[in-house]
């Protein structure tokens, strides 16, 4: 088991739990609002995550993209009433055992209960997350922009990191699309927006615009 319980922070009346999972410390987030819980990017160690979240009402699992280090724990975390959502453009990637990030012996994710596309809203309690499509790292990458009680947050997956951005040298990667997606985030997010990436620490758009080489 390589899960580590790294951080729990209040966000207004909501709570964000962050777990570092797997050999490359993928950030798996559990956003709890009211009586509901949304999990973002359960990459590995699904059974351990399920144990950590056994008392939560897990309504939805979202994958920001289809690499194995972001979907490898979905199957073990799923419950009969839980929805699993991903962009359809990354479905083949997510369900291919030979795709990037998949670990030998790790379960492949189940068939999604729905697909994410531009402008969709994912709700949990009093929080809402607007989906924006941000291809580049993968063809179906998405970011989740907070609204309602999640206003001022953005889960960026492997599109934007603190000080860096997603790699594009893996199958399906496209550098020009990534640059366009980063420009989209620059336009969509406020300077004070808290960026919660798929790897590494949290940051803000203000910090990234000032220091990230992809914005210079």
N, C-alpha and C positions, 0 to 999 in steps of 0.2 A: 504494500500500500504506500503510495507516494503522495498522498494528499496532505496538505498542511492548512490548518485553520489560521488564516493570516490576518484578517481584519473584519471587524463589525462596526459600522458607523451609523448613527441616526441621520436621517435626512428628512427634516420636518417631523411629521408624525409617522413616517415610513422608516424602514431599516434596510441597509445594504450589507449583505454578507459577501465577503470575497474569499475564495479558496484557490490556492495554487495547486494545480493538479498535473500529474504526469512528469515525465523526465525533462521537459523543457518549460515547466512551470507556467502552464496556461492558466490565465485568470478565468475562473468560473464564478459568476455572480448570481446571488439569490436576492431578488428585490422583493421585499415583503411589505405589502400595503393592506391595512385592514386585516381581513381573514384570508387573504390570498397571497400566493407566492409565485413569482415568475423566475425561472432559472435561465440564464444566458450562458451558452457555451460550456456545457458539461463535457469536457474533452476526454478525460480518462477517469478511472477509479469510480465508476458509477455506483458500485455497491457501497463504497465508503461515503460517497456523497448522499446516497439514499439514507444511510444511517444518520448522518449529520442533520438531514432535513426531514426525518421521519415524523416530526410533530407539525410540520408545515402543510398547509393545504396547497399542494403543488398543482396549479391550474394549467400552466403553460411552460413549455420549454422552447426556447428560440436559439437557433444556431446562426451566428453572423455569417458563416460560410461553411463549406463542406469538408475542410481538412480534418483528418482523423483526430488531431489534438484538440478539436473543438466539438466533435460529435461522438467520440468513442465511448462516452459514458451515458449516452441517451437511453439505450435499451434497458440498462439496469435501473435507471432512475424513473422510467415511465410507470404510471399507474393507469388503471382503466379509464379514469376520468380526465387524464392529462392530455393536452394537445401538444403536438410536436410540429413546429413551423420552421421552414427554411425556404430560401429562394429556389425556385424550380431549376434555375440554370446551374445550381450546384448539387442537384440530387444525385446525378451519376457519380460525381466526385465523392460525395458523402458515403455512397453505398459500394464503392469499389475498394476491395481489400488492398489493392496495390497503389492506391492514391497516397499522396503526401500526408504524413502525420499518423497514418494508421499503424498500430502496434500489433505484432503477432499475438494472436489469442484474444485481442480486444473485440468486443461485439460490434457489429455494424449496426447503425441506427435502423429503427423500423421504418416502414412506409409513413411519410408524414401525414398528419391529419388535415393539413392545409399548406398552402404556399404563400410566401411573403412577396409582395411587390410594392413598387413605388406608391407612397401615400397611404398604405394600409395602417391601421391603428391596432396596436396590441394593448389591451387594458388589463390592469391588475389593481384591485381595490380602487383607490381614488387617483391612481397614476395611469397615465396613458403614454404610449411610445409610438411616435410616427416613424414609419419605415422610409428610409431613403436608400436607393440603390447606389452602391459605391464600388463598382467593379474595378479590377486592376490586380489586386492580389489573387483573386479568383474571379471567374465570370459572374458569379452570383452573390458577391459580397454585399452586405447591407450594414447600415448603422441604425441605431435606435435613438431617436431624439425625444427627450422627455417633455411631457406636457402635464397639466394638472399638478398633482403633488410631486411629480418628478421633473417639473420645470427647472431648467438650468443644468441638466445632465445629458450626456451623450455616451452610449456604449458604442465604441468604434471598431471592435473586433481587431482584425489585423490590417485595417486601412491606415490608421494613424496611431503612432506610439509617442510616448514622451521622447522627443529628440530624434525621432526617426519615422519610418513608414514601412508598410508591408513590402516584402520581397516580391519580385515579379519574374524570377527565373525558374519557377516551378511550372509544370504543365497548366495551361489556362491563364497564366499571368500575362499582364499587358501593361508595360510601363506608361504608355501614353494615357491609357484609361485611368491608371492610378493617379497620375498628375491631375487629370480632370476631376477625379473624385475628391482629391485633396482641395482643389479649388472650390468644389461644391461645398465642402465643410466650412471653408473660410467664409463663404457667402451665407450659409444657413445658420451657423452657430454664433452666439454672442461672445464677446471677448471674455466674459466671466464664466462661460459654460465649462463645467467640470467634465473632462474627458476621461472615460474609464476604458482603457484599451485591453486587448486580448493578452498582452504580455507586458510586464513591467509595471511601474507605478502610475498613479493617477497624475493628471496634469490639467492645464486649462488652455483654451484657445489663445488667450493673451500670451501665455508663456511660449506656446508653439510658434505663434506668428513672430515672436521676438527672437527665438533661438533655433528653431528647427530648420535644418539646411534645405528641406524640401519647400520651405516658404520664403527662402531668401532670393 
